[in-house]
Amino acid sequence: MDDLLELSASIIEGGDVDKPFNRITNELTEVADGLAVVESFSHSVVVDSGDGLVAFDASHANTGSAVVEAIQGWTSTPVSHIVYTHGHADHVGGSVAFDAAFDDIEVLGHENVQRRFDRYRYTNDWNVLINARQFGGVRGDFQMGDGAPEFIPADTMEPTHVIGNHESVTIGSKTIELHHARGETDDHLWGWMPEQKWLFAGDFVIWNFPNAGNPQKVQRYPIEWAAALRDMASRRPEILLPAHGLPVGGADRIEEMLSDIAGALEGLVSDVVEMMNGGEVLDSIIHSVRVDPNLLAKPYLRPLYDEPEFVVRGIWRQFGGWWDGVPSRLKPAPEAQLAVELATLAGGADRLAARACEAADNGEFRIASHLVDLAAWAAPDDREIHGVRAEVYRARRASETSLMAKGIFAGAVRESKAIAEGDV
């Protein structure tokens, strides 16, 4: 019953980061009496209320059916309620399968979930594109417009019970407190069952560095995120159930975990705001602010999805707007025009590409990327230069740790590879 709790304890206590803890098995594990988790993308955490099952999140459209099947293999009791921890596609899309399998489901969600759904439908093609790139799946033949798939299914279940800042609900014999806090999203809820001391953290805990700086997504809220984690920790939960990664048992272990994540975010905010108040520009801040490497080495804080540098940019955006403080970038020349000027000064776009190769060979990937982009903009149809660009970004991708950086650099590889091979 508690093998997942034992696994997470061994990883946290032993620091064994080679053990798998962000898994998509679509298998259900009972964690405690009447409490189970289906490990999926994202998880669905299920509580037996004594009068129907309460599912925290419904997973993705692609995994919803498998999640439902796992739940039905655990018990014949139907799902009566779904709680959306927030409206991201991987938490709500699977509701279509739940709706098909169970009757009269009540869906609880924050009041901003519906606004999110409306925004996703308004910007559907953009969301399909950036998520495909983020997770490494953009193909050269990706079609925008009428050919793009739905980012969230048209029949995704919408909240029928709207939650504001806080509400305590009784379902069957169970009391569940639902608390709103901004963090990864502005529509996030976390759940607390005070009698059982079970904490449903949603994406406030993902067993990776917090997704508080995603370079392709809307604003995140690290200050409120950290405050929510402090609030959770103060309740001394005995089981923590995240939407990604392993459940965690033990009040001391959970408190340390939540406090570490909160502290990492608080440190970034404090350092960035201090430098902003001192008049520093974004470039200086990005290359100065760091998280303690000992924190980043913890199994639940490794920067394998988002990373601190991106969070720094998000903090700047939240407090400082989109301008980075460099006058020439307030109203810049077109990048291709600047690239042609610099290529002329360098003696040709091929010289820029050659220097980019040298820099990449020396592991200087930041400057190599600047130079090879300039070369490609200056000679947009040069297949040889785009071949170089593809190789530079292939090497850079291999050197990165975060999925977000890897996805974007892989997109650059595909973009130039298509030109180099004459596919566009």
N, C-alpha and C positions, 0 to 999 in steps of 0.2 A: 504493500500500500504506500509506503513512504520512501520508495527507492529514489524518487526524484529529489526529495529533501536530503537524503544521504549523499546523493551525487553532488548537489550544489554545495553542501557543507564541506565535502572533501576537496572540491575545487577552490572554494574560498579560503579554507584553512590551509590547504597545501599549496595553493597558487599554481595548480596544475592546469595551465591554459591550453594544453593539448587535448583535454577531454572535451567532447562536443557539448555545448550548452545553448546554442541557438539552433534548434533543430526543427525541421518540418517533416514530421513522421506521419501526421494525421492519426496518431494513436492516442488513446485515452488512458490516463493513469489516475487512479483514485489516490488523492493526496491525504485526505482525512475522511472521517465518516460523513458521507453526503457531500463531499467536495471533490471535484475531479477537474483535470485539465486535459484538453486535446491540444497537443503540440502541433501547431500549423502556422500559417502565414496570414494573419497573426493567430495566436492561440484563442481558443474559446474556453473560458473557465466556467464551470457549471456547478451550481448549488442546488441540492434537492431541498426545496422549501417545505416539503410535506404536503404541498398542494400544487404540484407542478415544478418543473425545473426552471431555474433562472440562469440564463447564459450571459456572461459578460463577454460581449463581442461575438460576431458571427463569422469571422475570418473573411477571406477574399472570395470573389465570385468563382475563381478557379478551384478553390479548396472547400467551399461551403458544403457540397454534397458529401465529401469524405468526412467532414467534421460531423455532419448530421448522422451519418452511418456509424461513426464511432460512438456517439452519444446513445444511439438506439441499441448498440451492442452492450452498453453498460446497464441500461434500465429501460423498461417499457413505459415509464412515466414520461409524458410529453413535456416539451418545452412550452411554458406558459408566458414567459417574459424574456426579452432580450434587453440588456443594458448596453448601449453604445458608450464605451469610454470616450470616444470621439468619432468624427465622421470620416476618417481616412478610409480609402477604398479597401484596404486590406482588413478593415475591422467591420465593414458594413455590407460589402458586396455579397458575402455568403448568405445574407438574410433571405435572398431569393429561394435558396434551398430549404431554409428553415420554414419559410412561408408555405412551400409546397408539401412539407412533411408534417406540419403541426397546424392545428386549428386555433384561431382566435388568440394569436400572440399579441401581447401588449409590448410595445417598444418604448423604452425610456431613453431619453437623450437630452443633452443640454439645449437650450433655446437657440444656440448658434449653429446647431447641426443642419437645420434646414437651409440656412443661409449658405453654408458650405456646399450642400448639394446643388443649390441654385448656381453658385459660382462655378462648380465643376462642370455643369452642363453648358454654361455660357462660354467657358474656355475649354471645352472638351478636347479639341485637337491638340492644344498646347499641353494639357495635362497628360495625354497619351504619349506625346513626344518626349517630354522631360522625364517621365517615369521610365519609359523604355530606355532612355539614355542612362538614367541613374542606375538602373539594374543591368546595364550592359547589353540591352537587346535591340538597339536601333539598327535597322538594316538599311542598306542603300536604297531599297525600293519602298521605303516607308511612304505611305500616301497620306497627305493631309486632306481636309475637306470631307466630302461625302464618303470617301473610302476609309476614314479612320474609324476604329472600333469605339464603343462606348467606354469611357473611363470608369464610370460606375453604371451598372445595369439600370435601364429605365424603370424596372419594377423593384428596385431596392426599397426595402421597407422604410417608411419614414416614421419619426417618433410620433407616438400617439399619447404619450405622457411626457410633457415638456418640463424639464427641471431648470430652475433658476440657479441661485447661488448655492443653495443647500436644501436638501429635503430628506426626511427619514420616511422610508416606506416599509410597510409590513406586507409580506407575501407568505401565505401559509403561516407557519410557525416562526418564520425568520424575520428579523428586523435588519434592514440594510440602510445605512446612511450613505447618501450620495452627495459628494462635495465637488463644487466647481472650482477650478483654478486654471489660469492660463499657463501654458508651458510650451510643449511642442505645437499646440494649437490653441485657439481661443474658444474652443467648444469642449474642453476636456472635463471629464468627471472621473473621480476616483472613489472607490467604494470601501466602506468600513462596516464590519459586522462586530459590534462591541462585545456581545456575549461570547462569541467564538474567538475573537481577536484575530480575525482574518482580514487582510488588507488586499484590495484589488487595485493595483497601481496603474493599470493601462500602460501607456507609453512613457510615464514618468520614470520607469525603470525598464531598460531594454538590454541589459548585459552588454552594453557598449557605451562609449562616451555619449552623453546626451545629444540627441538630434536637435540641437538648438541653433544650428548655423547653416542649415541646408542651402547650398548656393543657388539652387533653382526654384526655391519655394518661398512662400510668403513669410512674413515676420514671425520669429519665435520669441519667447519671453523668459529669458534665463533667470531674472530676478524672482518672478512669481513662481517659476519652476522650483527654484531652491527653497522658497518659503513653503511651498506645498510639501516638499520632502521633509522639511523640518516639522511641519504639522503632523505628517504621517508618523515620523519617528517618535514624537512625543507621546503617542498612544501605546507604544510598546507592543506592536503586533507580534503574534507568535507564528503566523504564516503569512508570507508575502507572495502574492500571485501577480507576476508581471504579464504583459501581453506578448512579450518576446523574451526568450531565455527561460531558465529554470525557476520553479518556485523555490523559496528559501524559508527555512524553519529556524526558530530560535530567536528570542527577543533581542539578545545582545548582538548577535550576528546581523540581524536585520537593521538594528539601530546604527551599527557601524557602517553598513552598506549605504543606507540612506544618507547618513551624515557625510560620508566621503563624496557622494555624488553632489550633494548640496554644496559642500565646501569647494569642490572644483569649479562649479559655476559661479559661486560668490567671489572666488579669487579672481576669475577672469573679469567679471563685471567691475570689481573694485579697481583692478589695475588699468583697465581700458578707460574707465571714467576719470581716474586720476590723471592719466596722460591727456585725455581730451580737455580736462579743466586746465591743464598746463599749456594748452595751445598746440599740442603735437598733431601732425597730420596722420592720416590713416596708414601711410607707408611705414612711418616710424613705429606706430603701434603694432602693426602686424608682425614686424620683425623684432619686436622687443618682448611682448607679453607671452609668457609660457606657463604651463601647468607643471607642477612638481612631477618629475619623471617617476617617482615612487608611487604616486597616485595613478598615473597612466598605466603602470604595470599591473595594477589590480585586475583580476579577471573580468570585473563588471565595469571597468572604465577604460579599457583599451580602445584606441581610436580606429576601429576597424569599419565603422559605418560613417559617422560624422567625425569631425576632428576639431581641436581647439582653435586652430587658425580660422576656420569658417565661423566659429562662434564669435570670435573677435570681430569679424566683419558684421555679423548680425547685431552685436551690441552697438557698433558704430552706426549702423543703419537705424536702429531704434532711437538713438539719441542725437545723431548728427546728420541724418538725411543721406542722400545718394552721392553728393559731391565729396570727393576724397581729400580736398584741401589743396590740390595742385592746380594753379590757375589755368594752365594750358588744357587741362581736362574738363574745365567747366563747359566750354564750347569748342570741342576739338575739331581738327580737320578730319576728313574721312581717313580711315586707317590705311586704305590702299594708296591714297595720295602721299601720306607720310612715308609709307613703305618705299614708294618709288623714289622719293627724295633721298632717303637713307641708302637705298641700293645704289643710286647714282654716286653718292659720296664714297661708298665702299668699293666701287668699281664693278658693280653688277650684283643681281640677286643671287647668282651662283656663289659669289664670295661670302654673302651672308649665310647661305646654306652650308658652305664648307666650314665656316667658323662655328656654326651650330653643331655640326658633327664633332668637331674637336671638343667643344664644351661638353657635349653629351658623353663622349668617350672618357672625359675626366670626372664624370658624375655631377657636372654643373648644370643640372636639368632646368633650373629656373631661367638662367640666361639663354640656354640652348633653345628653350621653347619660344622666348621672345624673338630670337634671331630667325628661327625657322619660320615662324608666323610672318614676320616681315618679308622674308624671301618669297613665301607663297603668295602674299598679297601683292607684292611687286611684280610677280610673274605668275598670275593665277592659272595659266594654261600650260605651264612648264611641267611635263610629266616627271622629269628627272628630279626637279626640286620637290615635287609632291611625294615622290618616292622617299626622299630624304626626310621630309616632314613626317611621313608615316613611321619611319624607323625611329626617329627621335622620340615621338610620342609613345611608340611601343615600348621603348626602353624606359621612358619616364613612368608609364603605367606600372611596369614591373617593380619600380622602386617605391611606389606608394603603398600605404597601408589601408587607407579608408576606401570603402566601396564607392563613395561619391566621387572622389578624385579619380579612381580607376575607371569609373563609368564615363566620365567626361573625356578623359584622355583616350580611352578606347574609341569614343565617338570621333575624335580627331584622326585617329589611325584609319578608321573606315572611310572618313571623308576624303583624305588624301590618297588612300589606296585606290579608291574608285577612279580618281582623276589620273593617277599614275598608270592604271591599267586600261584607261580609255573607256571606262564604263559610264561616263557622264558626258 
